[in-house]
Amino acid sequence: MARILVVLSLVAGLVACDNKPADGGKGTTTAGGGGTTTGGGGTKTPEPAKWAPDAWKSWDSCKDGSSVTFDMDASGSKMSIKKTRDKKDGDTIKLKTSTKMAAMPDPMAGDEDVKKPDGKAVEGECALCKKPYKDHKDESKWSDKTMKVDGKDVKCHVMESAAKTCDGKDNANKMEIWYSDDVPGQMVMMKSAAVTMTATAFEKK
């Protein structure tokens, strides 16, 4: 049980990112297998003012009962996680979670709060480059791709984190995150060195 909670906390930290779209390519992949095929003549992802990751906005656009299910592999620990919108409480969307593991006879129930962003800029100084966070330049790469989830073609905005950190060193925590407005919560897939989460089903009411 303790190990599961640690893994889930790790995932929450990994997917909590705020990135700005840029130019990219276009391709298709299938959830759970296969590869990614990229084509020529790139397409431009919408500017941040028109589209940006916002899990709260996504869940807020859904009705109660909307859900998304992920298969997750965290350093060899495999599990299935289903997130279902329970209710809205002011600026917070309440989710019910159900986590299944092969070693567990019954699913583990939980709760998750998705809070509305306050819109404030991140304050403080970066520990790596010693510059204010507001002066950070976003070096992540964005592209438009399509993923098949439960037999459905889902158009996604794909973020690949920068190869270098802001202090010029190799980025040891590189991530790739697939987002879609069609999926509750927006996240469709997340890949890092330690964790992979892939949506296997969703229902948007």
C-alpha positions in Angstrom: 0.0 0.0 0.0 2.8 2.5 0.9 4.6 1.7 -2.3 1.4 2.5 -4.3 0.9 5.8 -2.6 4.5 6.8 -3.3 4.1 5.8 -7.0 0.9 7.9 -7.3 2.6 10.9 -5.7 5.4 10.6 -8.2 3.0 10.5 -11.1 1.2 13.6 -9.8 4.5 15.5 -9.7 5.5 14.3 -13.1 2.4 15.4 -14.9 2.1 18.8 -13.2 3.7 20.9 -15.9 2.9 24.2 -17.6 4.3 24.5 -21.2 3.9 26.7 -24.2 3.2 25.3 -27.6 5.5 25.8 -30.6 5.8 24.5 -34.1 5.9 20.8 -34.7 5.2 17.8 -37.0 2.3 15.5 -37.4 1.9 11.7 -37.1 -0.1 8.8 -35.7 0.5 6.2 -33.0 -1.6 3.5 -31.3 -2.0 3.3 -27.5 -0.3 0.4 -26.0 2.0 -0.6 -28.9 3.5 0.2 -32.2 5.6 3.3 -32.9 5.1 6.9 -34.0 5.3 7.9 -37.6 6.0 11.5 -38.4 5.3 13.1 -41.7 6.8 16.1 -43.6 5.5 19.6 -43.8 4.8 20.4 -40.2 1.6 21.9 -38.8 1.5 24.7 -36.2 0.0 23.9 -32.8 -2.4 26.7 -31.6 -0.8 29.6 -29.8 -1.0 29.5 -25.9 -3.7 32.1 -25.9 -5.9 29.7 -27.9 -4.8 26.4 -26.3 -2.8 25.4 -23.3 -2.9 22.4 -20.9 -5.6 23.0 -18.3 -6.9 19.9 -16.5 -9.4 21.9 -14.5 -11.0 23.5 -17.6 -11.2 20.1 -19.2 -12.9 18.4 -16.2 -15.1 21.5 -15.8 -16.4 21.0 -19.4 -17.5 17.5 -18.5 -20.6 16.3 -16.6 -20.5 14.2 -13.5 -19.7 10.6 -14.4 -17.2 11.4 -17.1 -14.1 9.2 -16.8 -10.7 8.2 -18.2 -8.8 5.0 -17.5 -5.0 4.6 -17.7 -2.6 1.7 -17.8 0.5 2.7 -15.8 3.9 1.1 -15.5 6.0 2.7 -12.7 9.5 1.1 -12.6 8.0 -2.3 -13.3 4.9 -1.9 -11.0 1.9 -2.2 -13.3 -1.6 -1.0 -12.5 -4.8 0.4 -13.9 -6.2 3.7 -12.7 -9.7 5.0 -13.5 -10.6 8.6 -12.7 -14.2 9.6 -12.6 -15.7 13.1 -12.2 -17.8 13.0 -9.0 -18.9 16.7 -8.5 -17.9 20.3 -8.7 -17.3 22.2 -5.4 -16.7 25.8 -6.1 -13.3 26.1 -7.9 -12.5 22.4 -7.3 -13.5 19.4 -9.4 -13.8 16.3 -7.2 -12.7 13.0 -8.8 -13.1 9.5 -7.6 -10.2 7.2 -8.4 -10.0 3.4 -8.6 -6.6 1.7 -8.7 -6.1 -2.0 -9.6 -3.0 -4.1 -9.3 -2.4 -7.7 -9.9 -1.3 -8.2 -6.3 -4.4 -6.6 -4.9 -7.7 -8.7 -4.7 -9.8 -5.5 -4.7 -9.4 -2.1 -6.3 -8.1 0.7 -4.1 -10.5 3.7 -4.0 -9.3 7.2 -3.6 -10.1 10.9 -4.2 -8.4 13.6 -6.2 -9.0 17.3 -6.3 -8.4 19.3 -9.5 -8.3 23.0 -8.5 -8.9 25.9 -10.8 -5.6 27.7 -11.7 -5.2 31.1 -10.0 -3.6 32.6 -13.0 -0.7 34.0 -11.1 2.8 33.8 -12.4 5.2 31.5 -10.6 7.3 33.5 -8.2 10.8 32.9 -6.9 14.3 32.1 -8.2 15.3 28.9 -10.0 17.7 26.8 -8.0 19.5 25.7 -11.2 20.2 28.9 -13.1 19.5 31.5 -10.3 17.2 33.5 -12.6 13.6 34.4 -11.7 11.1 31.8 -13.0 9.3 34.5 -15.0 12.5 34.9 -17.1 12.7 31.2 -18.0 12.5 30.5 -21.7 10.4 27.5 -22.7 12.5 25.1 -24.8 10.0 22.3 -25.0 8.9 21.0 -28.4 5.3 20.6 -29.5 3.7 18.7 -32.3 0.2 17.6 -33.4 -0.3 13.8 -33.6 -3.1 11.3 -33.4 -3.5 8.4 -31.0 -6.0 5.5 -31.1 -7.6 5.0 -27.7 -10.2 2.2 -27.4 -10.8 2.2 -31.1 -11.2 6.0 -31.4 -8.8 8.3 -33.2 -7.9 11.1 -30.7 -6.2 14.2 -32.0 -3.4 15.3 -29.5 -1.0 18.1 -28.8 2.3 16.5 -27.9 4.9 18.1 -25.6 8.5 16.9 -25.5 10.6 18.5 -22.7 13.8 20.2 -23.6 17.0 18.2 -24.0 18.9 20.6 -21.7 17.9 22.1 -18.4 18.0 25.9 -17.9 21.6 25.7 -16.6 22.8 24.0 -19.8 23.1 20.5 -18.4 21.6 17.3 -20.0 17.9 16.9 -18.9 17.8 13.7 -16.9 14.0 14.0 -16.4 12.8 14.3 -19.9 9.1 13.7 -20.5 6.7 13.4 -23.3 3.1 14.2 -22.6 0.1 13.8 -25.0 -2.9 16.1 -24.4 -6.3 16.2 -26.0 -9.5 18.3 -25.4 -11.5 15.2 -26.3 -10.3 13.3 -23.1 -11.5 14.3 -19.6 -8.5 15.9 -17.9 -6.7 16.3 -21.3 -3.8 13.9 -20.6 -3.8 10.9 -23.0 -0.2 9.6 -22.4 2.8 10.5 -20.4 6.2 8.9 -20.7 9.3 9.5 -18.6 12.3 7.4 -17.6 10.4 6.0 -14.6 6.7 6.1 -15.4 4.5 5.5 -18.4 0.7 6.2 -18.4 -1.4 5.5 -21.4 -5.2 6.1 -21.7 -7.0 2.9 -22.6 -10.6 4.2 -22.4 -12.5 7.4 -21.7 -16.1 8.7 -21.6 -16.9 12.4 -21.8 -20.5 13.2 -20.8 
